[in-house]
Amino acid sequence: MPFLAGNPRCHWQSLRKVRYRPLSLLGYGHAVTRDVPKLLALAEECVARTEILLQKQRALIDGRRAVGQDTTEASAVLLSLQELQATFLADRDRLREELEQIATE
């Protein structure tokens, strides 16, 4: 991926996975209880890391513009990072709500 200011190393896919405990050798059954505080911490880390990447990518674009270089690909990477950040923020907010619901039960 050209002109990427960094590499997000967050495991954001794990925020959406539901793991199942096998009931028998033939099939799967009940969902395993998720560790919401741990997932929330992971989501917070992903948001923070991606924010740093966004800042670096914006600086990279500004630097390329300042010297008259093309920023098309770098801007496309920035757009992808912004979409990724939106996903991380949505996951974080959803997990915060889930944790609040657990706390009030």
C-alpha positions, -999 to 999 in steps of 0.1 A, spaced: 0 0 0 19 31 -12 22 63 8 9 48 41 22 67 70 21 36 93 5 2 97 -25 -4 119 -19 -34 140 -52 -35 158 -71 -68 157 -104 -51 149 -119 -83 134 -118 -98 168 -143 -72 180 -170 -87 157 -163 -124 161 -186 -146 182 -170 -178 194 -190 -209 201 -184 -236 226 -189 -271 211 -217 -290 227 -205 -323 212 -182 -335 185 -210 -332 160 -220 -295 164 -217 -262 181 -240 -247 206 -240 -218 230 -220 -186 225 -191 -181 248 -194 -151 271 -173 -122 258 -149 -103 280 -164 -68 272 -139 -48 292 -110 -65 274 -127 -59 240 -134 -22 250 -97 -18 259 -88 -32 225 -112 -9 207 -98 21 226 -63 11 216 -74 8 179 -90 42 180 -58 58 195 -34 41 171 -55 49 141 -58 85 152 -20 87 152 -19 71 117 -45 97 105 -23 125 118 8 111 101 -11 105 69 -24 141 68 11 154 75 24 133 47 -2 147 23 6 182 34 43 176 28 37 162 -7 14 191 -16 40 216 -3 66 203 -28 41 199 -56 39 161 -57 7 141 -65 -13 132 -34 -39 110 -51 -28 77 -37 -20 92 -3 -54 107 -2 -70 74 -10 -51 58 19 -63 87 41 -99 79 31 -94 43 39 -80 51 73 -109 74 80 -134 47 72 -114 23 94 -115 48 122 -153 52 118 -156 14 123 -134 15 153 -154 44 169 -187 26 162 -173 -6 178 -160 13 208 -193 31 213 -212 -1 210 -190 -18 236 -193 11 259 -231 8 258 -229 -29 263 -206 -24 293 -231 1 308 -259 -23 303 -240 -50 321 -232 -26 349 -269 -17 354 -280 -53 355 
